[in-house]
Amino acid sequence: MTDPRFIPVDPGKDPHLDAWLTAFFLENHIDPFAYPYKVATTEQIEFMVFLENKEQYFPCSDEMFTAIMSRNSRDYLLKRYQAVRDKVIRMVDEFIESAYDRQFLTELIRIKYAHEIESLLMIPSRLEKRLCKIFASQTHIENPHAGKKQEENRQAQALLTSASFYTALNHIDGAIQHIEQFSLASLRKKIKEIELQRLLSMMCAGHLWTQHQDTLPSVETFHRLFETRISGNGLPHLMDLIHTQKRKILWLTDESGGVMVDVTVARFLAGLGHLVILAVKEAPVFKKVAITDTRNDPVLAKALADSHFIFEKTISKNRLVQLLKQDENIYVVSDGTKENLNLLLTTITFARIFKEVDFVVSRGHDQKRRLIQTHFQFTRDIINMTAEDHEGRPELSIVFKPRHQAYIYFSHRDLEERANRIIDQMKAAKAKNMTVMFYSGIIGSIPGKIDVAKKIMTRFVEHLKKQYPDLFVINPSKYYEPGMDADDLMYMWEIVQTSNFIDVWRFQTAEDISKSFALMNQKVPPEWIGKDATYSTGCTKEMRIAQEALRTNPEMQIIGPSLDKFMRRNEYGVGSMYDQRLADL
């Protein structure tokens, strides 16, 4: 799906091209260094996108990026920009009654439009967001399409709950050939496949809810809809859900009306035992589904009444895993953005969900351009479903894009199994009357020094074992594997640390570090002087866990810096091994 004209930018080869690329990120307000609290860090993006060769992720299609970077596609870009401008001005004409206010706002948008496109660096969706912001700030109309969206949802829900729809959906005549060859079990699955395909075909029924209907469609109308042509390579992957056990699916909703089909399909999949997380927008964007719609639209709110809403913007991996283990099958979360799809601006919670699910379903042209029509590969399998027009007839395009084959993923089950193997070793050591020690120390808190940190810990643990032959020491640095991030490690270690099999919990001191370098016949490097476990974000978290563990295991001994010194580190930079404040510095 990569545009054949796409030429990647190779940083460090052409200073003029590098400057243009940097200007592109700055002009679109998507540079993580210029906007550190708005734009996702590289580590957060790597939860979702598999970046190669130090490439920067950009939230548009390869075609758009190539047009901007080539600087010879003025006509193409102006056409896309003008479509955005006209769309916003149509909104002004539709919702502003006063002739004076309408002319004022139209002129203001034209002035701002001319300024924004002057450099031809702007991504159209970013231009759209800025022009919409002008409309909202000047009119105080936050959700201008609210009434239209509610009406489309009402009509779509009326279709999906009508007697004629149920009659057509349950019609079986001719749908299963050679039925005598099926067993009862295989027949049940075949029926589910037919039902799922019929539900998916309703994604091409947009004309039935975008246009006013005096009467509900007939059974025959639904029969014709169910015969909608499906193209692309994605349908078999969706049909696999009929035959597989519980899968976690992140479902990126698109626009009003269609969201009612999304919810219907989500309920169908939940009935099969799957878990579906419906993602919506943080704030209204034309007719895109926003979190406010889930509260203010009575039809949508009722349809999602039994769903579990995730409101946290910075949920931890531990909290997310526990949340998804609950007896729930449908969740709703905001992606944190106010535009079509921009992974650079999504919340930490959305990024972590993206990483934890089995695959991502996206809907519509906007999401297709950003997820399918790009050379970027992702950490999860992607499926896009888009209603198309094929020779005057509706067609549902379902496209599958596999995750990058080199991506390493540790599921919570993988991490739990690793933790349990360590616990088994602890049990075996205690059965031999050995003392079990957990050694917490700096591993990633000094950026770029992970290998040195592991050598320091390993050498000191070897020293302890020589001093105390009946001591079983858990050295965390031995269990780090490529692909593991701080979230993975903390999830695994918390299981071990709360097992009540630790006799002594030792936190690394400055003296431990000095001794380690002495054992290696080296002087202490400047960056390690005075460092101890209090400098580590992970150790700070582990000290809190240790205090909790003391309540159930009061005989456990804690050795190391005093509790009051564990104050400087608070939270990992997302996906990083070091504190967020170090990244800020």
C-alpha positions as CSV (number, residue, x, y, z in Angstrom):
1,M,0.0,0.0,0.0
2,T,3.1,2.3,0.0
3,D,2.9,5.0,-2.7
4,P,5.4,3.9,-5.4
5,R,6.7,7.5,-5.6
6,F,7.5,7.6,-1.9
7,I,11.2,8.3,-1.2
8,P,12.2,8.1,2.4
9,V,14.2,11.0,3.9
10,D,17.7,9.8,5.0
11,P,18.7,12.3,7.7
12,G,22.3,13.5,7.7
13,K,22.8,13.4,4.0
14,D,21.3,16.6,2.7
15,P,21.1,19.6,5.1
16,H,18.5,21.4,3.0
17,L,16.2,18.4,3.0
18,D,16.8,17.9,6.7
19,A,15.8,21.5,7.3
20,W,12.7,21.1,5.2
21,L,11.8,17.9,7.1
22,T,12.3,19.7,10.5
23,A,10.2,22.6,9.3
24,F,7.5,20.2,8.3
25,F,7.3,18.8,11.9
26,L,7.5,22.3,13.4
27,E,4.9,23.8,11.1
28,N,2.4,21.0,11.8
29,H,3.1,21.3,15.6
30,I,4.1,17.6,15.7
31,D,7.8,18.0,16.8
32,P,8.2,16.2,20.2
33,F,11.0,18.5,21.2
34,A,9.2,21.7,20.4
35,Y,5.9,20.5,21.9
36,P,7.1,18.0,24.6
37,Y,3.8,17.8,26.6
38,K,1.5,17.6,23.5
39,V,3.4,15.3,21.1
40,A,4.2,11.7,21.9
41,T,7.8,10.7,22.6
42,T,9.5,8.3,20.3
43,E,9.1,5.6,23.0
44,Q,5.4,6.2,23.1
45,I,5.1,6.0,19.3
46,E,7.0,2.8,19.4
47,F,4.2,1.2,21.3
48,M,2.2,1.6,18.0
49,V,4.7,2.1,15.1
50,F,7.7,0.0,14.3
51,L,10.3,2.6,13.5
52,E,13.4,1.7,11.5
53,N,16.6,3.5,10.7
54,K,15.9,6.3,13.2
55,E,13.0,7.4,11.0
56,Q,10.4,9.9,12.4
57,Y,6.8,8.9,12.2
58,F,4.5,11.3,10.4
59,P,0.6,11.2,10.6
60,C,-0.3,11.2,6.9
61,S,-0.2,9.0,3.8
62,D,3.0,8.5,1.9
63,E,1.4,10.3,-1.0
64,M,0.8,13.4,1.1
65,F,4.2,13.3,2.7
66,T,5.9,12.9,-0.7
67,A,3.9,15.9,-2.1
68,I,5.0,18.1,0.7
69,M,8.7,17.0,0.8
70,S,9.1,17.1,-3.0
71,R,8.2,20.8,-3.2
72,N,6.9,20.3,-6.8
73,S,3.2,19.3,-6.1
74,R,1.7,22.8,-5.6
75,D,-1.5,22.0,-7.5
76,Y,-2.1,18.8,-5.7
77,L,-1.6,20.4,-2.3
78,L,-3.7,23.4,-3.1
79,K,-6.6,21.2,-4.2
80,R,-6.5,19.3,-0.9
81,Y,-6.2,22.5,1.1
82,Q,-9.1,24.1,-0.7
83,A,-11.3,21.1,0.0
84,V,-10.6,21.7,3.7
85,R,-11.3,25.4,3.5
86,D,-14.5,24.9,1.6
87,K,-15.6,22.3,4.1
88,V,-15.2,24.7,7.0
89,I,-16.9,27.6,5.2
90,R,-19.9,25.3,4.4
91,M,-20.1,24.8,8.2
92,V,-20.1,28.6,8.6
93,D,-22.9,29.0,6.0
94,E,-24.9,26.3,7.7
95,F,-24.7,27.2,11.3
96,I,-24.3,31.0,11.4
97,E,-27.5,32.9,10.9
98,S,-26.3,36.5,11.1
99,A,-25.2,37.8,7.8
100,Y,-22.6,40.1,9.4
101,D,-21.2,37.3,11.6
102,R,-21.2,34.9,8.6
103,Q,-19.2,37.4,6.4
104,F,-16.8,38.2,9.3
105,L,-16.1,34.6,10.1
106,T,-15.7,33.6,6.4
107,E,-13.2,36.4,5.9
108,L,-11.3,35.5,9.1
109,I,-11.0,31.9,7.9
110,R,-9.8,33.0,4.5
111,I,-7.1,35.2,6.1
112,K,-5.9,32.4,8.4
113,Y,-6.1,29.9,5.6
114,A,-3.8,32.0,3.3
115,H,-1.3,32.3,6.1
116,E,-1.3,28.6,7.0
117,I,-0.8,27.3,3.5
118,E,1.9,29.8,2.4
119,S,4.8,27.5,3.0
120,L,3.0,24.4,1.6
121,L,4.2,22.4,4.6
122,M,0.8,21.8,6.2
123,I,-0.9,18.4,6.4
124,P,-4.5,19.0,5.4
125,S,-5.9,17.4,8.6
126,R,-3.8,19.8,10.7
127,L,-5.1,22.7,8.6
128,E,-8.6,21.5,9.2
129,K,-8.1,21.4,13.0
130,R,-6.8,25.0,13.0
131,L,-9.6,26.3,10.9
132,C,-12.2,24.4,13.0
133,K,-10.6,25.9,16.2
134,I,-11.2,29.4,14.8
135,F,-14.8,28.5,14.2
136,A,-15.3,27.1,17.7
137,S,-13.5,30.0,19.5
138,Q,-15.4,32.7,17.6
139,T,-18.9,31.1,17.8
140,H,-18.6,29.0,21.0
141,I,-20.3,26.2,19.1
142,E,-18.3,23.1,20.2
143,N,-20.3,20.4,18.5
144,P,-22.2,22.0,15.5
145,H,-23.1,18.7,13.9
146,A,-24.5,17.3,17.2
147,G,-28.1,17.4,16.0
148,K,-27.3,15.8,12.6
149,K,-25.2,13.1,14.3
150,Q,-27.9,12.3,16.7
151,E,-30.5,12.0,13.9
152,E,-28.2,9.7,11.9
153,N,-27.6,7.5,14.9
154,R,-31.3,7.4,15.6
155,Q,-32.0,6.3,12.0
156,A,-29.2,3.8,11.9
157,Q,-30.4,2.3,15.2
158,A,-34.0,2.1,13.9
159,L,-32.7,0.2,10.9
160,L,-30.7,-2.2,13.0
161,T,-33.6,-3.0,15.4
162,S,-36.4,-3.1,12.8
163,A,-38.4,-6.3,12.3
164,S,-37.5,-6.3,8.6
165,F,-33.7,-6.2,9.4
166,Y,-34.1,-9.2,11.8
167,T,-36.2,-11.1,9.3
168,A,-33.5,-10.6,6.6
169,L,-30.6,-11.2,9.0
170,N,-32.1,-14.6,10.0
171,H,-33.1,-15.6,6.5
172,I,-31.3,-18.8,5.7
173,D,-32.8,-20.0,2.4
174,G,-30.0,-20.7,0.0
175,A,-27.3,-19.2,2.3
176,I,-25.9,-22.6,3.2
177,Q,-25.3,-25.0,0.4
178,H,-24.9,-28.8,1.0
179,I,-26.1,-28.3,4.6
180,E,-26.2,-32.1,5.0
181,Q,-22.4,-32.2,5.0
182,F,-22.2,-30.1,8.2
183,S,-22.0,-31.3,11.7
184,L,-24.0,-29.4,14.3
185,A,-20.8,-27.7,15.6
186,S,-19.6,-26.7,12.1
187,L,-23.1,-25.6,11.2
188,R,-23.2,-23.2,14.2
189,K,-19.9,-21.7,13.1
190,K,-21.1,-21.3,9.5
191,I,-24.2,-19.5,10.7
192,K,-22.1,-17.1,12.7
193,E,-19.9,-16.5,9.7
194,I,-23.0,-15.6,7.6
195,E,-24.3,-13.4,10.4
196,L,-21.0,-11.5,10.8
197,Q,-20.7,-10.9,7.0
198,R,-24.2,-9.6,6.9
199,L,-23.6,-7.2,9.8
200,L,-20.4,-6.0,8.1
201,S,-22.2,-5.3,4.9
202,M,-24.3,-2.7,6.8
203,M,-21.3,-0.5,6.8
204,C,-22.2,0.3,3.2
205,A,-25.7,1.4,4.1
206,G,-24.8,5.0,4.9
207,H,-27.3,6.4,2.4
208,L,-30.1,4.9,4.6
209,W,-29.2,7.1,7.6
210,T,-27.6,10.2,5.9
211,Q,-30.8,10.8,3.9
212,H,-34.2,11.1,5.5
213,Q,-36.3,8.0,5.2
214,D,-40.1,8.2,5.6
215,T,-40.4,4.4,6.0
216,L,-38.1,1.7,7.1
217,P,-36.4,-0.4,4.4
218,S,-38.1,-3.6,3.3
219,V,-36.7,-7.2,3.9
220,E,-35.7,-7.2,0.2
221,T,-33.7,-4.0,0.6
222,F,-31.7,-5.7,3.4
223,H,-31.3,-8.8,1.3
224,R,-29.7,-6.7,-1.4
225,L,-27.4,-5.0,1.2
226,F,-26.3,-8.3,2.5
227,E,-25.1,-9.2,-1.1
228,T,-22.7,-6.2,-1.0
229,R,-19.4,-7.1,-2.7
230,I,-16.5,-7.4,-0.3
231,S,-13.0,-6.8,-1.7
232,G,-9.5,-6.9,-0.2
233,N,-7.6,-9.5,1.8
234,G,-9.1,-8.8,5.2
235,L,-12.3,-10.7,5.5
236,P,-10.7,-14.1,6.3
237,H,-8.9,-12.5,9.3
238,L,-12.3,-11.2,10.6
239,M,-13.9,-14.6,10.0
240,D,-11.1,-16.2,12.1
241,L,-12.8,-14.6,15.1
242,I,-15.6,-17.2,14.8
243,H,-13.1,-20.0,15.3
244,T,-10.6,-18.5,17.8
245,Q,-10.7,-18.0,21.5
246,K,-10.9,-14.6,23.3
247,R,-9.1,-11.9,21.3
248,K,-8.6,-8.2,22.3
249,I,-9.6,-5.8,19.6
250,L,-9.1,-2.0,19.4
251,W,-11.9,-0.7,17.2
252,L,-11.4,2.8,15.8
253,T,-14.9,4.2,15.2
254,D,-15.5,6.7,12.4
255,E,-18.6,8.7,11.9
256,S,-22.2,9.0,13.2
257,G,-24.6,6.4,11.9
258,G,-21.9,4.0,11.1
259,V,-21.0,3.9,14.8
260,M,-24.3,2.1,15.5
261,V,-23.1,-0.7,13.1
262,D,-19.8,-0.7,15.0
263,V,-21.6,-1.2,18.3
264,T,-23.8,-4.0,16.8
265,V,-20.7,-5.8,15.5
266,A,-18.9,-5.3,18.8
267,R,-21.8,-6.9,20.7
268,F,-21.8,-9.8,18.2
269,L,-18.1,-10.3,18.9
270,A,-18.5,-9.9,22.6
271,G,-21.2,-12.7,22.4
272,L,-18.4,-14.9,21.0
273,G,-16.2,-14.1,24.0
274,H,-14.0,-11.5,22.4
275,L,-13.1,-8.1,24.0
276,V,-13.7,-5.0,22.0
277,I,-12.4,-1.5,22.9
278,L,-14.2,1.2,21.0
279,A,-12.1,4.3,20.4
280,V,-13.7,7.7,19.9
281,K,-12.5,11.3,19.6
282,E,-11.7,13.5,22.6
283,A,-13.7,16.4,21.1
284,P,-16.1,16.8,18.1
285,V,-14.6,16.8,14.6
286,F,-17.4,17.3,12.0
287,K,-19.4,14.0,12.2
288,K,-16.7,11.9,13.8
289,V,-17.8,10.2,17.0
290,A,-16.6,12.0,20.1
291,I,-16.6,11.1,23.8
292,T,-19.2,13.8,24.3
293,D,-21.6,12.0,22.0
294,T,-21.5,8.9,24.1
295,R,-23.0,11.0,27.0
296,N,-25.2,13.5,25.1
297,D,-26.7,11.4,22.3
298,P,-29.5,9.4,24.0
299,V,-29.4,6.7,21.3
300,L,-25.6,6.1,21.5
301,A,-25.6,6.5,25.3
302,K,-28.3,3.8,25.6
303,A,-26.4,1.5,23.2
304,L,-23.2,1.8,25.3
305,A,-25.0,1.8,28.7
306,D,-23.4,-1.6,29.6
307,S,-19.9,-0.7,28.3
308,H,-17.0,0.1,30.6
309,F,-15.5,3.5,30.0
310,I,-11.8,4.1,30.4
311,F,-11.3,7.7,31.4
312,E,-7.7,7.7,32.6
313,K,-5.3,9.5,30.2
314,T,-2.1,8.0,31.5
315,I,-3.1,4.5,32.7
316,S,-0.2,2.2,33.7
317,K,0.3,-1.3,32.2
318,N,-0.5,-3.0,35.5
319,R,-3.8,-1.0,35.8
320,L,-4.7,-1.7,32.1
321,V,-4.0,-5.4,32.3
322,Q,-6.1,-5.7,35.5
323,L,-8.9,-3.7,33.9
324,L,-9.0,-5.8,30.8
325,K,-9.2,-9.0,33.0
326,Q,-12.5,-7.9,34.4
327,D,-15.7,-9.6,33.4
328,E,-16.4,-7.0,30.7
329,N,-16.4,-7.4,26.9
330,I,-17.0,-3.9,25.5
331,Y,-14.9,-0.9,26.6
332,V,-15.0,2.7,25.4
333,V,-11.9,5.0,25.3
334,S,-11.0,8.4,23.9
335,D,-7.9,8.5,21.7
336,G,-7.2,12.0,23.1
337,T,-7.3,13.8,19.7
338,K,-9.5,16.3,17.9
339,E,-8.7,15.2,14.4
340,N,-9.2,12.2,12.1
341,L,-6.3,10.0,13.3
342,N,-3.0,11.3,14.6
343,L,-0.9,8.8,16.6
344,L,1.5,11.5,17.6
345,L,-1.2,13.2,19.7
346,T,-3.0,10.2,21.2
347,T,-3.0,9.6,24.9
348,I,-0.6,7.3,26.8
349,T,-3.7,5.2,27.6
350,F,-4.5,4.8,23.9
351,A,-0.9,4.0,23.0
352,R,-0.8,1.3,25.7
353,I,-4.1,-0.2,24.6
354,F,-2.8,-0.3,21.0
355,K,0.2,-2.3,22.2
356,E,-1.8,-4.7,24.4
357,V,-4.6,-5.7,21.9
358,D,-4.3,-8.6,19.4
359,F,-5.2,-6.4,16.4
360,V,-6.7,-3.0,15.5
361,V,-9.8,-2.4,13.3
362,S,-9.9,1.0,11.6
363,R,-12.9,2.5,9.7
364,G,-13.1,4.8,6.8
365,H,-10.9,6.6,4.3
366,D,-9.2,8.9,6.7
367,Q,-7.9,6.0,8.8
368,K,-7.1,4.0,5.7
369,R,-4.7,6.8,4.5
370,R,-2.9,6.9,7.8
371,L,-2.7,3.2,8.5
372,I,-2.8,1.4,5.2
373,Q,-1.6,3.8,2.6
374,T,1.8,4.3,4.3
375,H,5.1,2.5,4.3
376,F,5.0,2.5,8.1
377,Q,4.4,-0.9,9.7
378,F,2.8,-1.2,13.1
379,T,3.2,-3.3,16.3
380,R,-0.2,-4.8,15.8
381,D,-2.1,-6.3,12.8
382,I,-4.3,-3.6,11.2
383,I,-7.6,-4.2,9.4
384,N,-9.3,-1.3,7.6
385,M,-12.9,-1.3,6.5
386,T,-14.1,1.3,4.1
387,A,-17.3,1.7,2.1
388,E,-16.4,2.2,-1.6
389,D,-18.2,2.8,-4.9
390,H,-17.6,0.0,-7.4
391,E,-19.0,0.8,-10.9
392,G,-22.0,2.5,-9.3
393,R,-22.6,-0.2,-6.7
394,P,-21.6,-0.2,-3.0
395,E,-18.5,-2.2,-2.1
396,L,-16.9,-2.9,1.3
397,S,-13.1,-2.8,1.1
398,I,-11.5,-4.9,3.9
399,V,-7.8,-4.6,3.9
400,F,-5.4,-6.5,6.2
401,K,-1.9,-5.2,7.1
402,P,0.3,-7.5,9.2
403,R,2.4,-6.1,12.0
404,H,6.1,-5.8,11.5
405,Q,7.6,-9.3,11.6
406,A,10.6,-8.1,13.7
407,Y,8.4,-6.6,16.5
408,I,8.9,-8.3,19.8
409,Y,5.8,-8.4,22.1
410,F,5.5,-9.6,25.6
411,S,1.9,-10.4,26.5
412,H,0.9,-10.2,30.2
413,R,0.7,-14.0,30.1
414,D,4.3,-14.2,28.8
415,L,5.4,-11.9,31.7
416,E,3.3,-13.8,34.2
417,E,4.9,-17.1,33.1
418,R,8.4,-15.6,33.5
419,A,7.5,-14.3,36.9
420,N,6.2,-17.7,38.0
421,R,9.4,-19.4,36.9
422,I,11.4,-17.1,39.1
423,I,9.0,-17.7,42.0
424,D,9.5,-21.5,41.5
425,Q,13.3,-20.9,41.8
426,M,12.7,-18.9,45.0
427,K,10.6,-21.8,46.4
428,A,13.3,-24.3,45.5
429,A,15.9,-22.2,47.3
430,K,13.9,-21.9,50.4
431,A,13.3,-25.6,50.4
432,K,17.1,-25.9,50.7
433,N,17.1,-23.5,53.7
434,M,18.7,-20.8,51.6
435,T,18.0,-17.1,52.2
436,V,16.2,-15.4,49.3
437,M,17.4,-11.9,48.5
438,F,16.0,-9.5,45.9
439,Y,18.5,-7.0,44.7
440,S,17.1,-3.7,43.3
441,G,19.4,-1.4,41.5
442,I,19.9,1.1,38.7
443,I,19.4,-0.5,35.3
444,G,18.0,2.1,32.9
445,S,17.9,5.3,35.0
446,I,21.1,6.6,33.5
447,P,20.2,6.9,29.7
448,G,22.5,5.0,27.5
449,K,24.2,3.1,30.3
450,I,22.1,-0.1,30.6
451,D,25.0,-2.4,29.7
452,V,27.2,-0.8,32.3
453,A,24.5,-1.0,34.9
454,K,23.9,-4.7,34.3
455,K,27.7,-5.4,34.7
456,I,27.7,-3.5,38.0
457,M,24.8,-5.4,39.4
458,T,26.1,-8.8,38.2
459,R,29.5,-8.3,39.6
460,F,28.2,-7.2,43.0
461,V,25.8,-10.1,43.1
462,E,28.7,-12.5,42.4
463,H,30.5,-10.8,45.3
464,L,27.6,-11.4,47.6
465,K,27.3,-15.1,46.7
466,K,31.0,-15.6,47.5
467,Q,30.5,-14.0,50.9
468,Y,27.2,-15.9,51.6
469,P,27.1,-19.4,50.0
470,D,23.6,-20.0,51.4
471,L,22.2,-16.9,49.7
472,F,20.0,-17.1,46.7
473,V,20.1,-13.7,45.0
474,I,17.7,-12.5,42.3
475,N,19.6,-10.2,39.9
476,P,16.9,-8.4,37.8
477,S,19.5,-7.4,35.1
478,K,19.8,-11.1,34.1
479,Y,16.1,-11.2,33.1
480,Y,16.0,-8.3,30.8
481,E,15.3,-9.3,27.2
482,P,15.5,-7.2,24.0
483,G,12.0,-5.7,23.3
484,M,11.1,-5.3,27.0
485,D,10.3,-1.8,28.2
486,A,9.9,-0.5,31.7
487,D,6.2,-1.4,31.7
488,D,6.9,-5.0,30.9
489,L,9.7,-5.3,33.6
490,M,7.7,-3.6,36.3
491,Y,4.6,-5.8,35.6
492,M,6.8,-9.0,35.8
493,W,8.7,-7.9,38.9
494,E,5.7,-6.8,40.9
495,I,4.3,-10.4,40.7
496,V,7.6,-11.7,42.0
497,Q,8.0,-9.1,44.7
498,T,4.5,-9.6,46.1
499,S,4.9,-13.4,46.3
500,N,6.0,-13.3,50.0
501,F,9.1,-15.4,49.3
502,I,11.7,-12.6,49.7
503,D,13.7,-12.7,53.0
504,V,15.9,-9.8,52.3
505,W,15.3,-6.9,49.9
506,R,18.5,-5.1,49.2
507,F,18.4,-1.7,47.4
508,Q,21.7,-0.7,45.7
509,T,23.8,1.9,47.6
510,A,26.6,4.2,46.4
511,E,29.0,1.9,48.3
512,D,27.7,-1.1,46.3
513,I,28.5,0.7,43.1
514,S,31.9,1.8,44.2
515,K,32.7,-1.8,45.3
516,S,31.5,-3.1,41.9
517,F,33.9,-0.9,40.0
518,A,36.7,-1.8,42.4
519,L,36.0,-5.5,41.7
520,M,36.3,-4.8,38.0
521,N,39.6,-2.9,38.6
522,Q,38.0,0.3,37.3
523,K,37.6,3.8,38.6
524,V,34.1,5.1,39.2
525,P,33.0,7.1,36.1
526,P,31.6,10.6,36.8
527,E,28.0,9.7,36.0
528,W,28.0,7.0,38.6
529,I,29.5,8.9,41.5
530,G,27.1,9.2,44.4
531,K,24.4,7.2,42.5
532,D,22.2,4.7,44.4
533,A,18.8,3.1,44.2
534,T,17.1,6.4,45.0
535,Y,18.2,7.6,41.6
536,S,16.2,4.9,39.9
537,T,12.5,5.3,38.9
538,G,12.1,1.5,39.1
539,C,13.6,1.3,42.5
540,T,11.4,4.1,43.8
541,K,8.4,2.2,42.6
542,E,9.8,-1.0,44.1
543,M,10.4,0.7,47.5
544,R,6.7,1.5,47.5
545,I,5.9,-2.2,46.7
546,A,8.4,-3.2,49.5
547,Q,6.5,-1.2,52.0
548,E,3.3,-2.9,51.0
549,A,4.9,-6.3,51.1
550,L,6.0,-5.7,54.7
551,R,2.3,-5.7,55.7
552,T,1.9,-9.3,54.7
553,N,5.5,-10.4,55.2
554,P,6.7,-8.4,58.3
555,E,9.8,-10.6,58.7
556,M,11.3,-9.4,55.4
557,Q,14.4,-7.2,55.9
558,I,15.0,-4.1,53.8
559,I,18.6,-3.0,53.3
560,G,19.8,0.1,51.5
561,P,19.2,3.9,51.4
562,S,16.6,5.2,53.9
563,L,13.0,5.4,52.9
564,D,12.9,9.2,53.1
565,K,15.5,9.5,50.3
566,F,13.3,7.7,47.8
567,M,11.6,10.9,46.6
568,R,13.3,12.2,43.5
569,R,11.9,9.8,40.9
570,N,8.2,9.4,40.2
571,E,7.1,8.1,36.8
572,Y,8.8,6.5,33.8
573,G,8.9,8.4,30.5
574,V,6.5,6.3,28.5
575,G,8.2,3.1,27.4
576,S,11.5,4.4,28.8
577,M,13.8,3.0,31.5
578,Y,14.3,6.4,33.1
579,D,12.3,9.1,34.8
580,Q,10.2,11.4,32.7
581,R,11.9,14.4,34.2
582,L,15.3,13.2,32.8
583,A,13.7,13.1,29.4
584,D,12.5,16.7,29.9
585,L,16.0,17.8,30.8
